[in-house]
Amino acid sequence: MTEPNRADLDRDPSRVSGMFDQVAPGYDRTNTVMTFGNDAIWRAATTRAVAPQRGERILDLAAGTASSSASLAASGADVVAADFSPGMLAEGKRRHGHLSNLTFALADAMDLPFADDEFDAVTMSYGLRNVQQPKAALAELFRVTKPGGRLVINEFSTPPDPVFRGLYRFYNAQVLPRVARLAGTNGDAYDYLNESIRDWPDQKKLAAWIREAGWTDVAYRNLTFGIVALHRATKPAGATEHP
């Protein structure tokens, strides 16, 4: 039996990738259970924020099992599902590989294998906080986006209400790993999930990071009382490189 792979806040890419390889088969099922079905609501909100159009080229980074990519591809846009976990990509191909306008790519968020100004829109859900250098990832997303193109980041965040925030942190620390184990998933991975959420900056700080990477029109809105936050931004029309 394979030993569970446990990532930590150093976010070593090989360990994080290996952890996601191990949880890939049950990942979507566990997410649905532990979020009480909110994962589908958040995915729909992200798709609406990206606003994919037929004929556009869209990058879905940290695509995981490509559920978000398939949602984007339903619009008729050409979607690239990119992830650094071969196991996640394999699961995505198994589930959604029949879609003609969806392709898959093994990709490091800090060094994307795509050309400058290649995508009309780029998006990343629940993956930025797993990147060893998130600011480098935001700069890479900026590089591969066409001038005038758009960014959507959906990420776990900080509930603004202190009472709800306390309950949420208790759930993440005490309940979530047990739920993962009951669902037959690597519970250690969800211990890491809790740590990574607790360590992640709040909505305003992430918005500041996005601005630092060169994006403009940066805005965010909270989903489900701020458990996650949807950040949106635009690459300036005249931008040709990272500032």
Residue pairs with C-beta under 8 A, 6 or more apart in sequence:
2 22
4 22
4 186
4 187
4 188
4 189
5 15
5 18
5 19
5 21
5 22
5 186
5 188
5 189
6 15
6 19
6 186
6 188
6 189
6 191
6 192
7 15
7 16
7 18
7 19
7 130
7 189
7 192
8 15
8 192
8 195
9 195
9 196
9 199
10 132
11 130
11 131
11 132
11 196
12 132
13 84
13 108
13 132
16 84
16 130
17 84
17 85
17 86
19 186
19 188
19 189
19 192
20 27
20 64
20 83
20 85
20 87
20 88
20 189
21 85
21 86
21 87
21 88
22 87
22 186
22 189
23 30
23 185
23 186
23 189
24 64
24 65
24 85
24 87
24 88
24 90
24 91
25 91
26 183
26 184
26 185
27 64
27 65
27 88
27 91
27 185
28 39
28 65
28 67
29 183
30 179
30 180
30 183
30 185
30 190
31 39
32 39
32 40
33 179
33 183
34 176
34 179
34 180
34 183
34 190
35 42
38 223
38 224
38 227
41 223
41 224
42 125
42 154
42 223
42 224
42 228
43 67
43 68
43 71
43 125
44 71
45 154
45 223
45 230
46 68
46 71
46 123
46 125
46 152
46 154
46 230
47 68
47 71
47 72
47 75
49 152
49 154
49 230
49 232
50 58
50 72
50 121
50 123
50 150
50 152
51 121
51 150
52 58
52 72
52 73
52 75
52 76
52 77
52 79
52 121
53 75
53 76
53 77
53 120
54 75
54 76
54 77
55 76
55 77
55 78
56 77
56 78
56 120
56 121
57 77
57 78
57 80
57 118
57 119
57 120
58 72
58 77
58 78
58 79
58 80
58 119
58 120
58 121
58 122
58 123
59 79
59 80
59 82
59 114
59 118
59 119
59 121
59 122
59 123
59 141
59 144
60 66
60 68
60 69
60 72
60 79
60 80
60 81
60 82
60 123
60 124
60 125
61 82
61 83
61 107
61 109
61 112
61 122
61 123
61 124
61 127
61 137
61 141
62 82
62 83
62 84
62 109
62 124
62 125
62 126
62 127
62 128
62 130
63 69
63 81
63 82
63 83
63 88
63 89
63 92
63 104
64 83
64 85
64 88
64 92
64 126
64 127
65 88
65 91
65 92
65 95
66 81
66 89
66 91
66 92
66 93
66 95
66 96
66 102
66 104
67 95
67 96
68 123
68 125
69 79
69 80
69 81
69 92
69 96
69 102
70 95
70 96
70 99
70 102
72 79
72 123
73 79
73 96
73 99
73 101
73 102
76 101
77 101
77 120
78 101
78 103
79 101
79 102
79 103
80 103
80 104
80 105
80 114
80 119
81 89
81 92
81 96
81 102
81 103
81 104
81 105
82 104
82 105
82 106
82 107
82 112
83 89
83 92
83 106
83 107
83 127
84 106
84 107
84 108
84 109
86 106
89 104
89 106
92 104
93 104
96 102
97 104
105 113
107 113
107 114
109 124
109 127
109 128
109 131
109 136
109 137
109 140
109 141
110 131
110 132
110 133
110 136
110 137
110 140
111 140
112 140
112 141
112 143
112 144
114 144
115 144
116 143
116 144
116 241
117 144
117 145
117 146
117 147
117 240
118 144
118 145
118 146
119 144
119 145
119 146
119 149
120 145
120 146
120 149
120 150
121 145
121 149
121 150
121 151
121 152
122 141
122 144
122 145
122 149
122 150
122 151
122 152
123 151
123 152
123 153
123 154
124 137
124 141
124 152
124 153
124 154
124 155
125 153
125 154
125 155
126 154
126 155
126 156
126 228
127 155
128 134
128 137
128 138
128 153
128 155
128 206
129 155
129 156
129 196
129 197
129 199
129 200
130 196
131 137
134 209
135 209
135 212
135 213
138 209
138 210
138 212
138 213
138 215
139 213
139 214
139 242
141 151
141 213
142 151
142 213
142 214
142 215
142 235
142 239
142 242
143 241
143 242
145 151
145 235
146 235
147 235
147 236
147 237
147 238
147 239
147 240
148 234
148 235
148 236
148 237
149 234
149 235
150 232
150 233
150 234
150 235
151 210
151 215
151 231
151 232
151 233
151 234
151 235
152 230
152 231
152 232
153 206
153 210
153 230
153 231
153 232
154 223
154 228
154 229
154 230
154 231
155 200
155 206
155 228
155 229
155 231
156 196
156 197
156 200
156 227
156 228
157 200
157 202
157 203
157 206
157 222
157 226
157 227
157 228
157 229
158 165
158 200
158 202
158 203
158 226
159 165
159 168
159 222
159 225
159 226
159 227
160 222
160 225
160 226
161 225
161 226
164 225
164 226
165 226
168 225
168 227
169 198
172 193
172 194
172 197
172 198
173 194
176 190
176 193
176 194
177 187
177 188
177 190
177 191
177 194
178 187
179 190
180 186
180 187
180 189
180 190
181 187
200 206
201 209
203 220
203 222
203 226
203 229
203 231
206 220
206 229
206 231
207 218
207 219
207 220
207 231
210 218
210 231
210 233
211 218
211 233
213 242
214 235
214 236
214 239
214 242
214 243
215 233
215 234
215 235
216 233
216 234
216 235
216 236
217 232
217 233
217 234
218 231
218 232
218 233
219 231
219 232
219 233
220 229
220 230
220 231
220 232
221 229
221 230
222 228
222 229
222 230
223 229
223 230
